[in-house]
Amino acid sequence: MNKLLIFDLDGTLIDTLDDLKNAVNFALEKFSFPLRTREEIRKAIGNGTIKLIERSAPQGTDSKLLGELHKVFKAYYLENLSRNTKPYPGITSLLFSLKTKGYKLAVVSNKDHDATVKLITTMFPMLFDYIQGSYIEHPKKPHPYLINKVINELNFPKEKITYIGDTNVDEESAINAEISYILVSYGYRTKTELFSQVKSRNIVGSIKDLDSTL
């Protein structure tokens, strides 16, 4: 099967919500800011950790202080990123099945590159052909830079690529990269939320349904 599947990470392959919440609140507490709930963090995820900190800090926090918050968050998260994080039930079996069928597998995440590599190599060793997180100096999704970097490195024609994600950011990313895509509603956006935020109705609600769609 000469096809490339590119997966988003948070909310698609793994549930990182509790560890992200803990890292955000660790940073906020250091600066005596109000803490955020799990639900608030869920809604703030999607555009990378800098945006996550901006959305979690009190409105009007200046850019210098946001930068300090992000440094504290990043250091804590990198050391504690897998305390509560786990793959969604059934996703590891699906990846093994896809690999056996000959698919090429990649990850593209707005999560910092070091954290992305650490999580994937720990939780899905030897399953992915390419792992790509974000860099401060390069644009994040929905800009197509990260996806195109993977496509160019693996040298795949776009008509043989499908992107799988869980938010409107993922839809915009796939459209901007001019590749097909599937959205899942078992992650950080419910089906109702996705229907109100995205153009596509190609939304699957479970790992089993994703397997059938692929």
C-alpha positions in Angstrom: 0.0 0.0 0.0 2.0 3.0 -1.3 0.2 5.6 0.8 1.3 8.1 3.4 -0.9 8.8 6.5 0.0 11.9 8.5 -1.4 12.0 12.0 -1.8 14.9 14.4 -0.6 14.0 17.9 -2.6 15.6 20.8 -6.2 14.5 20.7 -5.7 12.1 17.7 -3.0 9.6 18.8 -2.7 10.3 22.5 -4.6 12.0 25.3 -2.2 14.6 26.7 -4.8 16.8 28.4 -4.0 16.1 32.1 -0.3 16.6 31.7 -0.8 19.8 29.7 -3.1 21.1 32.3 -0.6 20.3 35.1 2.2 22.0 33.2 0.2 25.1 32.5 -1.0 25.4 36.1 2.6 24.8 37.3 3.7 27.9 35.3 0.6 29.9 36.3 1.1 29.2 40.0 4.8 30.3 39.8 3.5 33.7 38.8 0.5 33.7 41.2 -2.0 33.6 38.4 -5.4 31.8 38.6 -5.2 28.2 37.6 -7.1 26.7 34.7 -9.5 23.8 34.6 -9.2 20.7 32.4 -12.1 22.0 30.3 -10.4 25.4 29.8 -7.2 23.7 28.7 -9.1 21.4 26.3 -10.6 24.4 24.5 -7.2 26.2 24.4 -5.3 23.4 22.7 -4.7 23.4 19.0 -2.2 26.1 17.9 0.9 25.1 19.8 2.2 25.7 23.4 2.9 29.4 23.0 -0.8 30.0 22.1 -1.8 27.6 24.9 0.0 29.8 27.4 -1.4 33.0 25.8 -5.0 31.7 26.1 -4.4 30.4 29.7 -2.7 33.5 31.1 -4.9 36.4 32.4 -6.1 38.7 29.6 -3.7 41.6 29.0 -0.5 39.7 30.2 2.4 41.4 28.4 4.5 39.5 25.9 7.6 39.5 28.1 5.8 37.8 30.9 4.1 35.4 28.5 7.6 34.4 27.3 8.7 33.7 30.9 5.5 31.7 31.5 6.2 29.6 28.4 9.8 28.9 29.5 8.6 27.6 32.9 5.8 25.6 31.2 8.1 24.1 28.6 10.8 23.0 31.1 8.2 21.4 33.4 6.3 19.7 30.6 9.4 18.2 29.0 10.2 16.5 32.3 6.7 15.4 33.1 5.0 14.9 29.7 4.1 11.2 30.1 2.9 11.0 33.7 -0.7 10.8 32.7 -0.5 10.8 28.9 -1.6 7.6 27.1 -2.5 6.4 23.6 -6.2 6.3 22.9 -7.6 2.8 23.3 -7.2 0.9 20.1 -4.8 3.3 18.3 -1.7 1.3 18.8 -3.3 -1.8 17.3 -4.5 0.3 14.4 -1.0 1.7 13.7 0.4 -1.9 13.8 -2.3 -3.0 11.3 -1.6 0.0 9.0 2.1 -0.6 9.1 1.6 -4.3 8.2 -0.5 -3.3 5.2 2.4 -1.2 4.0 1.3 2.3 4.8 3.9 4.9 5.6 3.1 6.7 8.9 4.1 10.2 10.0 3.3 12.6 12.8 3.0 16.4 12.4 2.3 18.3 15.6 2.2 21.9 16.8 3.8 20.6 20.0 7.5 21.5 20.4 9.6 19.1 18.4 11.6 17.7 21.3 8.4 16.8 23.2 6.8 15.3 20.1 9.8 13.1 19.4 10.0 12.0 23.1 6.4 11.0 23.2 6.2 9.2 19.9 9.4 7.2 20.5 8.3 6.3 24.0 4.7 5.3 23.1 5.0 4.1 19.6 8.5 2.8 19.1 9.5 2.0 15.5 6.0 2.6 14.1 6.5 6.0 12.5 8.6 6.8 9.5 8.8 10.5 10.3 8.2 12.6 13.4 7.7 16.3 13.1 7.0 18.8 15.8 7.1 22.6 15.7 10.0 25.1 16.0 9.8 28.6 17.3 11.5 30.0 14.2 9.1 28.3 11.7 5.3 28.6 11.2 3.0 26.2 12.9 -0.2 24.6 11.6 -2.5 25.7 10.0 0.4 27.0 7.9 1.4 24.1 5.6 5.1 24.4 6.4 5.4 21.4 8.8 3.2 19.1 6.6 5.1 20.1 3.4 8.4 19.4 5.2 7.3 15.8 5.8 5.9 15.4 2.3 9.1 16.6 0.8 11.3 14.5 3.0 9.3 11.3 2.2 8.8 12.3 -1.4 5.1 11.4 -1.7 2.7 12.7 -4.3 -0.1 14.6 -2.6 -2.9 12.5 -4.1 -1.5 9.5 -2.0 -1.5 11.3 1.3 -4.3 11.6 4.0 -4.0 13.7 7.1 -5.9 12.7 10.3 -6.6 15.3 13.0 -9.1 16.4 15.6 -9.6 20.2 15.3 -10.5 22.9 12.9 -6.8 23.7 12.9 -6.1 20.3 11.4 -8.7 20.8 8.7 -7.2 24.2 7.7 -3.7 22.6 7.7 -4.7 19.9 5.3 -6.6 22.3 3.0 -3.6 24.6 3.0 -1.3 21.7 2.2 -3.7 20.5 -0.5 -4.1 17.0 0.8 -7.1 14.9 1.8 -8.1 14.6 5.4 -10.2 12.9 8.1 -11.3 14.4 11.4 -11.9 12.5 14.6 -14.3 13.4 17.4 -12.9 11.1 20.1 -10.2 13.7 20.9 -10.3 17.3 22.1 -13.3 18.4 20.0 -16.8 16.8 20.2 -18.7 16.0 17.0 -21.0 18.9 17.8 -18.1 21.3 18.2 -16.5 20.1 15.0 -19.7 20.4 13.0 -19.9 24.1 14.1 -16.2 24.8 13.3 -15.3 22.9 10.1 -16.4 22.6 6.5 -16.1 18.8 6.2 -18.6 16.3 7.4 -16.1 13.5 7.1 -15.8 13.1 10.9 -15.4 9.7 12.6 -16.2 9.1 16.2 -14.1 6.1 17.1 -10.8 4.3 16.4 -12.9 1.5 14.8 -14.6 3.9 12.5 -11.3 5.5 11.6 -9.9 2.0 10.7 -12.9 1.4 8.4 -12.6 4.8 6.8 -8.9 4.3 6.0 
